[in-house]
Amino acid sequence: MSGMFQYAGQYAKTWSLNLGNNFNTSNVTTMANMFSNAADRANTWSLNLGDKFDTSNVTNMAYMFDDAGSS
């Protein structure tokens, strides 16, 4: 899932992501850059990771939220 949502919603005025309850990450080991630069420069943004967002097996979260939602 490395870089999966990287740059999503960049330059949008409003950005929202709802992963819901079916986005199961229990076997994921790498989430590096997953949300980096997401909603970068957005005026408003929201992120709902849901109930199945599990990081217990993740060994690499480098820059996972780097510059997410920055202005």
C-alpha positions as CSV (number, residue, x, y, z in Angstrom):
1,M,0.0,0.0,0.0
2,S,3.0,2.2,-0.3
3,G,2.0,5.5,-1.8
4,M,-1.6,4.4,-2.3
5,F,-3.3,7.7,-1.7
6,Q,-0.2,9.9,-2.2
7,Y,-1.1,13.2,-3.7
8,A,-4.9,12.4,-3.6
9,G,-6.9,15.6,-3.5
10,Q,-3.9,17.8,-4.0
11,Y,-4.9,21.4,-4.7
12,A,-8.6,20.6,-4.1
13,K,-10.5,23.2,-2.1
14,T,-12.2,20.4,-0.1
15,W,-11.1,16.8,0.1
16,S,-12.6,13.9,2.0
17,L,-11.7,10.2,2.1
18,N,-13.8,7.6,4.0
19,L,-12.3,4.1,3.9
20,G,-15.4,2.6,5.5
21,N,-15.5,-0.7,7.3
22,N,-14.3,-2.9,4.4
23,F,-10.8,-1.5,4.0
24,N,-9.0,-4.3,5.9
25,T,-5.2,-3.7,6.4
26,S,-4.5,-6.4,8.9
27,N,-1.9,-8.1,6.7
28,V,-0.2,-5.0,5.4
29,T,3.4,-4.5,6.2
30,T,4.3,-1.3,4.3
31,M,2.4,1.9,4.5
32,A,5.2,4.2,3.5
33,N,4.0,7.4,1.9
34,M,0.5,6.1,1.9
35,F,-1.1,9.5,2.5
36,S,1.8,11.8,1.9
37,N,0.8,15.0,0.2
38,A,-2.9,14.0,0.3
39,A,-5.0,17.1,0.5
40,D,-1.9,19.2,0.1
41,R,-3.0,22.8,-0.1
42,A,-6.7,21.9,0.5
43,N,-8.7,24.4,2.5
44,T,-10.6,21.7,4.3
45,W,-10.1,18.0,4.4
46,S,-11.2,14.9,6.4
47,L,-10.0,11.4,6.6
48,N,-11.9,8.5,8.1
49,L,-9.8,5.4,8.4
50,G,-12.8,3.2,9.4
51,D,-12.9,0.2,11.8
52,K,-10.6,-2.2,9.9
53,F,-7.6,0.1,9.5
54,D,-5.1,-2.2,11.5
55,T,-1.4,-1.3,11.7
56,S,-0.3,-4.2,14.0
57,N,1.8,-5.9,11.2
58,V,3.1,-2.7,9.7
59,T,6.9,-2.4,9.8
60,N,7.4,0.6,7.6
61,M,5.4,3.8,8.1
62,A,8.0,6.2,6.7
63,Y,6.5,9.5,5.7
64,M,3.0,7.9,6.0
65,F,1.3,11.3,6.5
66,D,4.2,13.6,5.3
67,D,2.7,17.0,4.3
68,A,-0.8,15.6,4.3
69,G,-3.2,18.6,4.6
70,S,-0.4,21.1,4.6
71,S,-1.0,24.6,3.2
